[in-house]
Amino acid sequence: MRARVPITELVEAERLRALGAAPSPRALRALLPRGWVPEDDGLHARRDLRVFFGQGWMLALCLVVFGSVGAVFVLGAVPRGWSGVLRVLLMLGVVWLAAGIAAPLITRALKKNG
């Protein structure tokens, strides 16, 4: 993942030239795509990580709500006793295995494209 990117890669040259020789940081920020902020040098931009955490509360809330509803349905469908406990443990193991495989792949893809 590249931490710094030249502003010329993100903004068209004509729009950048229209700002003049020494554009203000505010004007540069307005030209950059959403999620990018200008560096202090005025020549480079970096990802604004606040964008990724701005809606994090909504993600956490949805995970809790829909996870709870899903758990109620699953627990209502499994049989009582040890066979039900084993089925729930087996399902949790499968989800854990899938997450262990998918999480690194997703993380690498996000870092590569970010």
N, CA, C and O atoms as CSV, one atom per row, in Angstrom:
chain,resi,resn,atom,element,x,y,z
A,1,MET,N,N,0.847,-1.180,0.000
A,1,MET,CA,C,0.000,0.000,0.000
A,1,MET,C,C,0.889,1.239,0.000
A,1,MET,O,O,1.767,1.391,0.850
A,2,ARG,N,N,0.649,2.110,-0.958
A,2,ARG,CA,C,1.434,3.333,-1.038
A,2,ARG,C,C,0.856,4.365,-0.082
A,2,ARG,O,O,-0.342,4.648,-0.109
A,3,ALA,N,N,1.705,4.918,0.753
A,3,ALA,CA,C,1.240,5.884,1.740
A,3,ALA,C,C,1.019,7.260,1.107
A,3,ALA,O,O,0.083,7.972,1.470
A,4,ARG,N,N,1.876,7.624,0.169
A,4,ARG,CA,C,1.788,8.936,-0.467
A,4,ARG,C,C,1.661,8.766,-1.967
A,4,ARG,O,O,2.347,7.944,-2.575
A,5,VAL,N,N,0.780,9.548,-2.552
A,5,VAL,CA,C,0.546,9.503,-3.997
A,5,VAL,C,C,0.651,10.932,-4.516
A,5,VAL,O,O,0.130,11.850,-3.883
A,6,PRO,N,N,1.309,11.142,-5.647
A,6,PRO,CA,C,1.332,12.498,-6.219
A,6,PRO,C,C,-0.089,12.963,-6.541
A,6,PRO,O,O,-0.907,12.195,-7.046
A,7,ILE,N,N,-0.360,14.211,-6.246
A,7,ILE,CA,C,-1.704,14.755,-6.484
A,7,ILE,C,C,-2.058,14.693,-7.961
A,7,ILE,O,O,-3.232,14.562,-8.311
A,8,THR,N,N,-1.063,14.785,-8.830
A,8,THR,CA,C,-1.328,14.750,-10.269
A,8,THR,C,C,-1.913,13.413,-10.725
A,8,THR,O,O,-2.532,13.343,-11.787
A,9,GLU,N,N,-1.724,12.348,-9.931
A,9,GLU,CA,C,-2.327,11.058,-10.275
A,9,GLU,C,C,-3.812,11.011,-9.913
A,9,GLU,O,O,-4.561,10.195,-10.449
A,10,LEU,N,N,-4.226,11.877,-9.014
A,10,LEU,CA,C,-5.609,11.848,-8.536
A,10,LEU,C,C,-6.484,12.933,-9.156
A,10,LEU,O,O,-7.704,12.785,-9.231
A,11,VAL,N,N,-5.861,14.023,-9.600
A,11,VAL,CA,C,-6.605,15.171,-10.124
A,11,VAL,C,C,-6.115,15.454,-11.536
A,11,VAL,O,O,-4.923,15.345,-11.825
A,12,GLU,N,N,-7.043,15.817,-12.409
A,12,GLU,CA,C,-6.679,16.160,-13.782
A,12,GLU,C,C,-5.804,17.411,-13.789
A,12,GLU,O,O,-5.988,18.320,-12.979
A,13,ALA,N,N,-4.858,17.439,-14.708
A,13,ALA,CA,C,-3.885,18.533,-14.757
A,13,ALA,C,C,-4.544,19.889,-14.989
A,13,ALA,O,O,-4.103,20.891,-14.427
A,14,GLU,N,N,-5.608,19.936,-15.820
A,14,GLU,CA,C,-6.265,21.212,-16.107
A,14,GLU,C,C,-6.904,21.794,-14.844
A,14,GLU,O,O,-6.817,22.996,-14.591
A,15,ARG,N,N,-7.543,20.934,-14.061
A,15,ARG,CA,C,-8.195,21.410,-12.835
A,15,ARG,C,C,-7.149,21.885,-11.822
A,15,ARG,O,O,-7.386,22.834,-11.075
A,16,LEU,N,N,-5.999,21.220,-11.805
A,16,LEU,CA,C,-4.933,21.612,-10.885
A,16,LEU,C,C,-4.317,22.946,-11.311
A,16,LEU,O,O,-4.018,23.795,-10.472
A,17,ARG,N,N,-4.132,23.121,-12.622
A,17,ARG,CA,C,-3.575,24.376,-13.121
A,17,ARG,C,C,-4.511,25.554,-12.882
A,17,ARG,O,O,-4.054,26.685,-12.714
A,18,ALA,N,N,-5.808,25.300,-12.865
A,18,ALA,CA,C,-6.790,26.376,-12.657
A,18,ALA,C,C,-6.684,26.989,-11.256
A,18,ALA,O,O,-7.131,28.115,-11.036
A,19,LEU,N,N,-6.100,26.259,-10.319
A,19,LEU,CA,C,-5.942,26.782,-8.958
A,19,LEU,C,C,-4.805,27.789,-8.834
A,19,LEU,O,O,-4.771,28.568,-7.882
A,20,GLY,N,N,-3.888,27.783,-9.774
A,20,GLY,CA,C,-2.773,28.726,-9.728
A,20,GLY,C,C,-1.490,28.053,-9.268
A,20,GLY,O,O,-1.419,26.832,-9.125
A,21,ALA,N,N,-0.478,28.885,-9.042
A,21,ALA,CA,C,0.852,28.373,-8.712
A,21,ALA,C,C,0.932,27.803,-7.296
A,21,ALA,O,O,1.568,26.771,-7.082
A,22,ALA,N,N,0.300,28.458,-6.339
A,22,ALA,CA,C,0.371,27.994,-4.949
A,22,ALA,C,C,-1.047,27.860,-4.385
A,22,ALA,O,O,-1.520,28.755,-3.685
A,23,PRO,N,N,-1.721,26.755,-4.684
A,23,PRO,CA,C,-3.092,26.595,-4.190
A,23,PRO,C,C,-3.126,26.366,-2.678
A,23,PRO,O,O,-2.190,25.817,-2.096
A,24,SER,N,N,-4.197,26.789,-2.073
A,24,SER,CA,C,-4.346,26.612,-0.625
A,24,SER,C,C,-4.680,25.151,-0.322
A,24,SER,O,O,-5.213,24.443,-1.177
A,25,PRO,N,N,-4.368,24.704,0.890
A,25,PRO,CA,C,-4.719,23.329,1.262
A,25,PRO,C,C,-6.220,23.058,1.162
A,25,PRO,O,O,-6.635,21.950,0.819
A,26,ARG,N,N,-7.015,24.057,1.456
A,26,ARG,CA,C,-8.474,23.898,1.368
A,26,ARG,C,C,-8.910,23.649,-0.078
A,26,ARG,O,O,-9.761,22.798,-0.336
A,27,ALA,N,N,-8.320,24.398,-1.020
A,27,ALA,CA,C,-8.651,24.220,-2.433
A,27,ALA,C,C,-8.186,22.858,-2.935
A,27,ALA,O,O,-8.887,22.206,-3.708
A,28,LEU,N,N,-7.009,22.430,-2.497
A,28,LEU,CA,C,-6.516,21.101,-2.883
A,28,LEU,C,C,-7.426,20.006,-2.349
A,28,LEU,O,O,-7.742,19.053,-3.062
A,29,ARG,N,N,-7.845,20.138,-1.104
A,29,ARG,CA,C,-8.734,19.137,-0.498
A,29,ARG,C,C,-10.042,19.046,-1.276
A,29,ARG,O,O,-10.587,17.956,-1.454
A,30,ALA,N,N,-10.549,20.192,-1.741
A,30,ALA,CA,C,-11.801,20.200,-2.491
A,30,ALA,C,C,-11.652,19.485,-3.831
A,30,ALA,O,O,-12.614,18.896,-4.322
A,31,LEU,N,N,-10.469,19.526,-4.425
A,31,LEU,CA,C,-10.242,18.864,-5.715
A,31,LEU,C,C,-10.041,17.355,-5.586
A,31,LEU,O,O,-10.389,16.599,-6.493
A,32,LEU,N,N,-9.483,16.925,-4.471
A,32,LEU,CA,C,-9.148,15.513,-4.308
A,32,LEU,C,C,-10.405,14.657,-4.186
A,32,LEU,O,O,-11.430,15.125,-3.690
A,33,PRO,N,N,-10.330,13.404,-4.638
A,33,PRO,CA,C,-11.470,12.500,-4.463
A,33,PRO,C,C,-11.745,12.253,-2.979
A,33,PRO,O,O,-10.871,12.452,-2.135
A,34,ARG,N,N,-12.949,11.825,-2.678
A,34,ARG,CA,C,-13.332,11.550,-1.294
A,34,ARG,C,C,-12.383,10.506,-0.702
A,34,ARG,O,O,-12.070,9.505,-1.346
A,35,GLY,N,N,-11.937,10.745,0.505
A,35,GLY,CA,C,-11.053,9.810,1.181
A,35,GLY,C,C,-9.581,10.153,1.061
A,35,GLY,O,O,-8.739,9.427,1.589
A,36,TRP,N,N,-9.250,11.239,0.381
A,36,TRP,CA,C,-7.859,11.672,0.228
A,36,TRP,C,C,-7.681,13.045,0.851
A,36,TRP,O,O,-8.575,13.889,0.780
A,37,VAL,N,N,-6.526,13.266,1.461
A,37,VAL,CA,C,-6.186,14.573,2.026
A,37,VAL,C,C,-4.795,14.973,1.522
A,37,VAL,O,O,-3.928,14.119,1.338
A,38,PRO,N,N,-4.586,16.284,1.298
A,38,PRO,CA,C,-3.270,16.715,0.814
A,38,PRO,C,C,-2.228,16.672,1.932
A,38,PRO,O,O,-2.533,16.913,3.100
A,39,GLU,N,N,-1.008,16.363,1.545
A,39,GLU,CA,C,0.117,16.422,2.479
A,39,GLU,C,C,0.534,17.884,2.652
A,39,GLU,O,O,0.065,18.764,1.929
A,40,ASP,N,N,1.410,18.126,3.605
A,40,ASP,CA,C,1.871,19.493,3.875
A,40,ASP,C,C,2.669,20.089,2.716
A,40,ASP,O,O,2.701,21.308,2.546
A,41,ASP,N,N,3.313,19.234,1.919
A,41,ASP,CA,C,4.130,19.749,0.820
A,41,ASP,C,C,3.291,20.262,-0.352
A,41,ASP,O,O,3.813,20.974,-1.209
A,42,GLY,N,N,2.010,19.917,-0.408
A,42,GLY,CA,C,1.142,20.371,-1.486
A,42,GLY,C,C,1.319,19.614,-2.783
A,42,GLY,O,O,0.640,19.913,-3.765
A,43,LEU,N,N,2.215,18.638,-2.811
A,43,LEU,CA,C,2.464,17.867,-4.026
A,43,LEU,C,C,1.939,16.438,-3.936
A,43,LEU,O,O,1.722,15.784,-4.956
A,44,HIS,N,N,1.741,15.967,-2.739
A,44,HIS,CA,C,1.312,14.585,-2.524
A,44,HIS,C,C,0.014,14.555,-1.722
A,44,HIS,O,O,-0.361,15.526,-1.065
A,45,ALA,N,N,-0.661,13.398,-1.801
A,45,ALA,CA,C,-1.874,13.184,-1.019
A,45,ALA,C,C,-1.769,11.817,-0.357
A,45,ALA,O,O,-1.029,10.944,-0.810
A,46,ARG,N,N,-2.521,11.652,0.718
A,46,ARG,CA,C,-2.546,10.368,1.416
A,46,ARG,C,C,-3.993,10.026,1.738
A,46,ARG,O,O,-4.873,10.886,1.702
A,47,ARG,N,N,-4.224,8.758,2.052
A,47,ARG,CA,C,-5.568,8.317,2.417
A,47,ARG,C,C,-5.965,8.927,3.758
A,47,ARG,O,O,-5.158,8.998,4.685
A,48,ASP,N,N,-7.209,9.363,3.845
A,48,ASP,CA,C,-7.745,9.879,5.100
A,48,ASP,C,C,-8.423,8.707,5.795
A,48,ASP,O,O,-9.509,8.285,5.397
A,49,LEU,N,N,-7.781,8.185,6.830
A,49,LEU,CA,C,-8.288,6.983,7.490
A,49,LEU,C,C,-9.550,7.246,8.293
A,49,LEU,O,O,-10.226,6.301,8.699
A,50,ARG,N,N,-9.881,8.502,8.529
A,50,ARG,CA,C,-11.119,8.796,9.254
A,50,ARG,C,C,-12.341,8.346,8.472
A,50,ARG,O,O,-13.377,8.052,9.070
A,51,VAL,N,N,-12.246,8.286,7.148
A,51,VAL,CA,C,-13.375,7.855,6.326
A,51,VAL,C,C,-13.748,6.420,6.657
A,51,VAL,O,O,-14.932,6.082,6.687
A,52,PHE,N,N,-12.762,5.574,6.906
A,52,PHE,CA,C,-13.033,4.166,7.163
A,52,PHE,C,C,-13.677,3.942,8.527
A,52,PHE,O,O,-14.372,2.945,8.720
A,53,PHE,N,N,-13.460,4.847,9.473
A,53,PHE,CA,C,-13.994,4.662,10.816
A,53,PHE,C,C,-15.232,5.509,11.079
A,53,PHE,O,O,-15.836,5.396,12.146
A,54,GLY,N,N,-15.617,6.345,10.140
A,54,GLY,CA,C,-16.749,7.232,10.339
A,54,GLY,C,C,-18.068,6.495,10.501
A,54,GLY,O,O,-18.926,6.926,11.272
A,55,GLN,N,N,-18.241,5.400,9.793
A,55,GLN,CA,C,-19.485,4.647,9.868
A,55,GLN,C,C,-19.297,3.330,10.609
A,55,GLN,O,O,-20.118,2.424,10.470
A,56,GLY,N,N,-18.245,3.210,11.383
A,56,GLY,CA,C,-17.957,1.966,12.101
A,56,GLY,C,C,-19.015,1.602,13.119
A,56,GLY,O,O,-19.268,0.418,13.343
A,57,TRP,N,N,-19.643,2.592,13.744
A,57,TRP,CA,C,-20.678,2.305,14.740
A,57,TRP,C,C,-21.855,1.590,14.091
A,57,TRP,O,O,-22.475,0.716,14.699
A,58,MET,N,N,-22.162,1.972,12.836
A,58,MET,CA,C,-23.285,1.339,12.147
A,58,MET,C,C,-22.966,-0.117,11.822
A,58,MET,O,O,-23.827,-0.988,11.944
A,59,LEU,N,N,-21.746,-0.375,11.414
A,59,LEU,CA,C,-21.333,-1.746,11.140
A,59,LEU,C,C,-21.415,-2.596,12.402
A,59,LEU,O,O,-21.939,-3.709,12.366
A,60,ALA,N,N,-20.908,-2.085,13.504
A,60,ALA,CA,C,-20.949,-2.836,14.762
A,60,ALA,C,C,-22.389,-3.089,15.211
A,60,ALA,O,O,-22.714,-4.191,15.652
A,61,LEU,N,N,-23.244,-2.084,15.102
A,61,LEU,CA,C,-24.637,-2.244,15.487
A,61,LEU,C,C,-25.347,-3.287,14.626
A,61,LEU,O,O,-26.089,-4.123,15.143
A,62,CYS,N,N,-25.120,-3.239,13.324
A,62,CYS,CA,C,-25.743,-4.220,12.425
A,62,CYS,C,C,-25.233,-5.630,12.709
A,62,CYS,O,O,-26.010,-6.584,12.686
A,63,LEU,N,N,-23.945,-5.767,12.974
A,63,LEU,CA,C,-23.414,-7.092,13.302
A,63,LEU,C,C,-24.053,-7.651,14.563
A,63,LEU,O,O,-24.383,-8.835,14.614
A,64,VAL,N,N,-24.232,-6.819,15.577
A,64,VAL,CA,C,-24.845,-7.283,16.832
A,64,VAL,C,C,-26.307,-7.635,16.626
A,64,VAL,O,O,-26.756,-8.695,17.062
A,65,VAL,N,N,-27.052,-6.763,15.970
A,65,VAL,CA,C,-28.492,-7.000,15.791
A,65,VAL,C,C,-28.745,-8.224,14.923
A,65,VAL,O,O,-29.473,-9.131,15.327
A,66,PHE,N,N,-28.151,-8.258,13.738
A,66,PHE,CA,C,-28.414,-9.378,12.840
A,66,PHE,C,C,-27.779,-10.669,13.342
A,66,PHE,O,O,-28.308,-11.753,13.095
A,67,GLY,N,N,-26.659,-10.568,14.039
A,67,GLY,CA,C,-26.068,-11.756,14.646
A,67,GLY,C,C,-26.951,-12.327,15.739
A,67,GLY,O,O,-27.070,-13.545,15.869
A,68,SER,N,N,-27.568,-11.465,16.523
A,68,SER,CA,C,-28.475,-11.926,17.582
A,68,SER,C,C,-29.718,-12.582,16.996
A,68,SER,O,O,-30.154,-13.632,17.467
A,69,VAL,N,N,-30.284,-11.961,15.967
A,69,VAL,CA,C,-31.465,-12.548,15.324
A,69,VAL,C,C,-31.102,-13.901,14.698
A,69,VAL,O,O,-31.863,-14.862,14.809
A,70,GLY,N,N,-29.962,-13.969,14.055
A,70,GLY,CA,C,-29.517,-15.243,13.472
A,70,GLY,C,C,-29.285,-16.302,14.531
A,70,GLY,O,O,-29.611,-17.471,14.323
A,71,ALA,N,N,-28.726,-15.905,15.665
A,71,ALA,CA,C,-28.479,-16.861,16.748
A,71,ALA,C,C,-29.787,-17.416,17.302
A,71,ALA,O,O,-29.868,-18.599,17.631
A,72,VAL,N,N,-30.814,-16.569,17.408
A,72,VAL,CA,C,-32.119,-17.039,17.884
A,72,VAL,C,C,-32.689,-18.076,16.929
A,72,VAL,O,O,-33.207,-19.104,17.366
A,73,PHE,N,N,-32.598,-17.815,15.617
A,73,PHE,CA,C,-33.103,-18.783,14.640
A,73,PHE,C,C,-32.319,-20.092,14.681
A,73,PHE,O,O,-32.905,-21.174,14.632
A,74,VAL,N,N,-31.002,-19.991,14.771
A,74,VAL,CA,C,-30.173,-21.199,14.795
A,74,VAL,C,C,-30.440,-22.007,16.056
A,74,VAL,O,O,-30.617,-23.224,15.991
A,75,LEU,N,N,-30.470,-21.342,17.192
A,75,LEU,CA,C,-30.687,-22.063,18.446
A,75,LEU,C,C,-32.095,-22.655,18.526
A,75,LEU,O,O,-32.308,-23.663,19.199
A,76,GLY,N,N,-33.044,-22.037,17.849
A,76,GLY,CA,C,-34.392,-22.597,17.808
A,76,GLY,C,C,-34.499,-23.803,16.895
A,76,GLY,O,O,-35.436,-24.591,17.021
A,77,ALA,N,N,-33.552,-23.961,15.978
A,77,ALA,CA,C,-33.619,-25.050,15.005
A,77,ALA,C,C,-32.808,-26.272,15.412
A,77,ALA,O,O,-33.066,-27.365,14.908
A,78,VAL,N,N,-31.844,-26.125,16.301
A,78,VAL,CA,C,-31.017,-27.278,16.663
A,78,VAL,C,C,-31.725,-28.105,17.747
A,78,VAL,O,O,-32.468,-27.566,18.567
A,79,PRO,N,N,-31.487,-29.393,17.736
A,79,PRO,CA,C,-32.122,-30.236,18.763
A,79,PRO,C,C,-31.527,-29.971,20.148
A,79,PRO,O,O,-30.424,-29.439,20.272
A,80,ARG,N,N,-32.263,-30.344,21.168
A,80,ARG,CA,C,-31.812,-30.184,22.548
A,80,ARG,C,C,-30.802,-31.276,22.892
A,80,ARG,O,O,-30.755,-32.321,22.244
A,81,GLY,N,N,-30.015,-31.023,23.897
A,81,GLY,CA,C,-29.066,-32.032,24.373
A,81,GLY,C,C,-27.706,-31.913,23.714
A,81,GLY,O,O,-27.369,-30.894,23.111
A,82,TRP,N,N,-26.924,-32.998,23.848
A,82,TRP,CA,C,-25.551,-33.001,23.360
A,82,TRP,C,C,-25.466,-32.921,21.838
A,82,TRP,O,O,-24.515,-32.346,21.309
A,83,SER,N,N,-26.422,-33.476,21.136
A,83,SER,CA,C,-26.368,-33.407,19.672
A,83,SER,C,C,-26.513,-31.949,19.205
A,83,SER,O,O,-25.868,-31.538,18.241
A,84,GLY,N,N,-27.342,-31.190,19.877
A,84,GLY,CA,C,-27.478,-29.777,19.535
A,84,GLY,C,C,-26.221,-28.989,19.843
A,84,GLY,O,O,-25.805,-28.139,19.056
A,85,VAL,N,N,-25.618,-29.270,20.987
A,85,VAL,CA,C,-24.372,-28.594,21.366
A,85,VAL,C,C,-23.277,-28.911,20.352
A,85,VAL,O,O,-22.529,-28.021,19.946
A,86,LEU,N,N,-23.181,-30.172,19.944
A,86,LEU,CA,C,-22.157,-30.552,18.961
A,86,LEU,C,C,-22.402,-29.877,17.615
A,86,LEU,O,O,-21.455,-29.464,16.946
A,87,ARG,N,N,-23.674,-29.762,17.213
A,87,ARG,CA,C,-23.980,-29.091,15.939
A,87,ARG,C,C,-23.598,-27.609,15.996
A,87,ARG,O,O,-23.028,-27.073,15.046
A,88,VAL,N,N,-23.912,-26.960,17.105
A,88,VAL,CA,C,-23.555,-25.546,17.240
A,88,VAL,C,C,-22.042,-25.372,17.229
A,88,VAL,O,O,-21.528,-24.459,16.582
A,89,LEU,N,N,-21.325,-26.241,17.940
A,89,LEU,CA,C,-19.857,-26.170,17.942
A,89,LEU,C,C,-19.294,-26.428,16.556
A,89,LEU,O,O,-18.332,-25.777,16.148
A,90,LEU,N,N,-19.878,-27.365,15.829
A,90,LEU,CA,C,-19.432,-27.647,14.464
A,90,LEU,C,C,-19.668,-26.431,13.559
A,90,LEU,O,O,-18.804,-26.074,12.758
A,91,MET,N,N,-20.829,-25.803,13.687
A,91,MET,CA,C,-21.108,-24.602,12.879
A,91,MET,C,C,-20.144,-23.466,13.221
A,91,MET,O,O,-19.652,-22.778,12.327
A,92,LEU,N,N,-19.875,-23.268,14.513
A,92,LEU,CA,C,-18.928,-22.230,14.915
A,92,LEU,C,C,-17.526,-22.518,14.385
A,92,LEU,O,O,-16.808,-21.602,13.986
A,93,GLY,N,N,-17.138,-23.796,14.382
A,93,GLY,CA,C,-15.835,-24.171,13.831
A,93,GLY,C,C,-15.743,-23.896,12.342
A,93,GLY,O,O,-14.709,-23.434,11.859
A,94,VAL,N,N,-16.815,-24.176,11.606
A,94,VAL,CA,C,-16.820,-23.914,10.163
A,94,VAL,C,C,-16.738,-22.413,9.897
A,94,VAL,O,O,-15.996,-21.981,9.015
A,95,VAL,N,N,-17.495,-21.618,10.651
A,95,VAL,CA,C,-17.447,-20.160,10.477
A,95,VAL,C,C,-16.061,-19.631,10.819
A,95,VAL,O,O,-15.534,-18.761,10.125
A,96,TRP,N,N,-15.468,-20.163,11.898
A,96,TRP,CA,C,-14.124,-19.722,12.288
A,96,TRP,C,C,-13.098,-20.071,11.207
A,96,TRP,O,O,-12.225,-19.263,10.889
A,97,LEU,N,N,-13.206,-21.267,10.649
A,97,LEU,CA,C,-12.302,-21.672,9.578
A,97,LEU,C,C,-12.473,-20.787,8.352
A,97,LEU,O,O,-11.487,-20.349,7.760
A,98,ALA,N,N,-13.713,-20.522,7.968
A,98,ALA,CA,C,-13.968,-19.666,6.803
A,98,ALA,C,C,-13.445,-18.252,7.044
A,98,ALA,O,O,-12.853,-17.645,6.151
A,99,ALA,N,N,-13.661,-17.735,8.242
A,99,ALA,CA,C,-13.159,-16.390,8.552
A,99,ALA,C,C,-11.635,-16.363,8.559
A,99,ALA,O,O,-11.031,-15.375,8.140
A,100,GLY,N,N,-11.009,-17.438,9.032
A,100,GLY,CA,C,-9.552,-17.510,9.052
A,100,GLY,C,C,-8.945,-17.542,7.664
A,100,GLY,O,O,-7.805,-17.122,7.465
A,101,ILE,N,N,-9.706,-18.039,6.707
A,101,ILE,CA,C,-9.229,-18.066,5.318
A,101,ILE,C,C,-9.570,-16.758,4.619
A,101,ILE,O,O,-8.737,-16.197,3.907
A,102,ALA,N,N,-10.795,-16.268,4.819
A,102,ALA,CA,C,-11.262,-15.078,4.096
A,102,ALA,C,C,-10.638,-13.785,4.614
A,102,ALA,O,O,-10.320,-12.896,3.824
A,103,ALA,N,N,-10.461,-13.668,5.914
A,103,ALA,CA,C,-9.970,-12.407,6.484
A,103,ALA,C,C,-8.606,-11.985,5.921
A,103,ALA,O,O,-8.453,-10.825,5.538
A,104,PRO,N,N,-7.620,-12.871,5.856
A,104,PRO,CA,C,-6.342,-12.437,5.273
A,104,PRO,C,C,-6.454,-12.065,3.797
A,104,PRO,O,O,-5.777,-11.146,3.335
A,105,LEU,N,N,-7.310,-12.775,3.054
A,105,LEU,CA,C,-7.485,-12.448,1.640
A,105,LEU,C,C,-8.116,-11.072,1.469
A,105,LEU,O,O,-7.681,-10.288,0.626
A,106,ILE,N,N,-9.130,-10.779,2.261
A,106,ILE,CA,C,-9.793,-9.486,2.178
A,106,ILE,C,C,-8.852,-8.372,2.615
A,106,ILE,O,O,-8.817,-7.309,1.996
A,107,THR,N,N,-8.086,-8.613,3.684
A,107,THR,CA,C,-7.152,-7.607,4.175
A,107,THR,C,C,-6.094,-7.298,3.131
A,107,THR,O,O,-5.770,-6.133,2.904
A,108,ARG,N,N,-5.549,-8.331,2.489
A,108,ARG,CA,C,-4.541,-8.098,1.443
A,108,ARG,C,C,-5.144,-7.326,0.266
A,108,ARG,O,O,-4.497,-6.438,-0.288
A,109,ALA,N,N,-6.371,-7.659,-0.113
A,109,ALA,CA,C,-7.014,-6.959,-1.227
A,109,ALA,C,C,-7.252,-5.495,-0.900
A,109,ALA,O,O,-7.052,-4.626,-1.749
A,110,LEU,N,N,-7.676,-5.217,0.320
A,110,LEU,CA,C,-7.900,-3.820,0.715
A,110,LEU,C,C,-6.601,-3.032,0.753
A,110,LEU,O,O,-6.558,-1.878,0.326
A,111,LYS,N,N,-5.539,-3.651,1.264
A,111,LYS,CA,C,-4.246,-2.951,1.320
A,111,LYS,C,C,-3.680,-2.742,-0.083
A,111,LYS,O,O,-3.053,-1.718,-0.352
A,112,LYS,N,N,-3.898,-3.704,-0.974
A,112,LYS,CA,C,-3.392,-3.595,-2.332
A,112,LYS,C,C,-4.115,-2.489,-3.099
A,112,LYS,O,O,-3.482,-1.726,-3.829
A,113,ASN,N,N,-5.435,-2.397,-2.938
A,113,ASN,CA,C,-6.220,-1.405,-3.666
A,113,ASN,C,C,-6.287,-0.064,-2.963
A,113,ASN,O,O,-6.689,0.936,-3.558
A,114,GLY,N,N,-5.890,-0.040,-1.680
A,114,GLY,CA,C,-5.971,1.216,-0.924
A,114,GLY,C,C,-4.835,2.075,-1.237
A,114,GLY,O,O,-4.728,3.177,-0.698
